[in-house]
Amino acid sequence: MAKSSAAPRREDVERPLKGERGGAAEAAKLDRLIHERVRLGILSALAANEALTFAELKTLLKTSDGNLSVHARKLETAQYVAVVKSFKDRMPRTEYRLTAQGRRALERYLDHLESLIRAARG
């Protein structure tokens, strides 16, 4: 029997399982939009820099054009990053900046991770 390749629904991912306690239930509530490696990398890089171009992010994160494009678009749709497209010396230039909403979401995510670490360490 073939497994479905469809991504799980957000509510299925975030819903704690019956009988879960403490860390496992809390970990299930992590912001899945940010939790993915490339998206977390984008937000972290933008939190440390005023702005970065597509080429700079691609080099920094060591990812492909397509992979970076898909993840950046998800963050743009969520209004976590702002995108400015322009031309420099007749070459297209895409620049990304972290929005205030994106910074708050990243801070919430990091606070959540810190609380999970504290709970795990007792």
N, C-alpha and C positions, 0 to 999 in steps of 0.2 A: 504494500500500500504506500503510495507516494505522499510525502508530507507537503503541506501547502507552503509556498514560498512567500505568502503574504506576510507583511510585517504585523506584529501584534498591535492591537489597539492600545492607545495610551492608557485608557482606564484599566485594561487588563494588566499592563506592566506595573502601574502604580498601586494597584489594589493589594494590600497585604494578604497573605495566605492565612487560612484558618489555623489557629494554634501558634502563629508567629508571635514572638515577644521581642521587645527591645530592639537590638541592632538590626536584625533581619527585616523587621517591619519598617523601621526608619530608613534603612537603605533602599527599600522598595519605593520610597517617596522622593528619591533624588530626582531632580529636574532632568529628565531624559533628553531634552533638547540640548542641554549643556554637557551632559555626562559623556557623550560620544567623543572619542579621542581628538579628532580633527577639529570639531566645533569648540571643545574646551581649549585647544591650542590656539585657535583664532582669537577667542575672547581673552585669553591670558596674554597673548602677544599684544593685542590692542589695548589692554589695561596698562601695559608697561610702555606703550608708545602712543604719541598723539594720533598718528595715522600710519598706515602701512599700505603699500601697493600690492596688487595681486601677485606680482613677481616676487616681492619681498616675502610675502606670506608663503608662497609656494616653496621658496628656498628654505625658509626657516622651518617649515613643517615637513619638508621632504615628501611632498605628495604630488600627485598628477594634476594637470589642469582641470580635468573633469571632476575629480574627487573634491578639489578645493572649491570649484564652482558650485557644485551641488550643496556642500555644507555651508558655504557663505550665503547662498540663496535662502536656505532655511533660517539662518540667523537674521537675514534682512527681512524676511517675511514676518518673523517674530518681533521685528523692530529692535533687535539687540545690537545691530550694526547699521550704520548709514553708509551708503555707497555713492561715490561721485565718479562719474565717467567723463573723461576729457581726452584731449590729444596733446602730446608733447612731441615736437619734431615729427609731425605726421604719423605718429604711432599712438594707438589707443592706450589709454592709461586708466586703470580702475583703482581707486583709492578707498580704503575702508577706515571707518572711525567707530569707536565704541560709543553707543548712545547712553544717555543717563539711565534709561530703562535696562539696557544691557549690563551696565555697571552694577545696578542694584540686583539684577538676577544673578550675576556672577558672585557678588558678595553673599547673597542668600545661599547659593550653592556651596561656597567655601565654608560658611558658618555651619551648614548642615554637615559637611564632611568633617569639620573639626569636632562637632559634637559626637559624631559616630566614632571617631578615633578615641576621644575621651572615654566614651562608654565601653569601647572594646578593651581599653587598657585598665578599666576599673578605677 
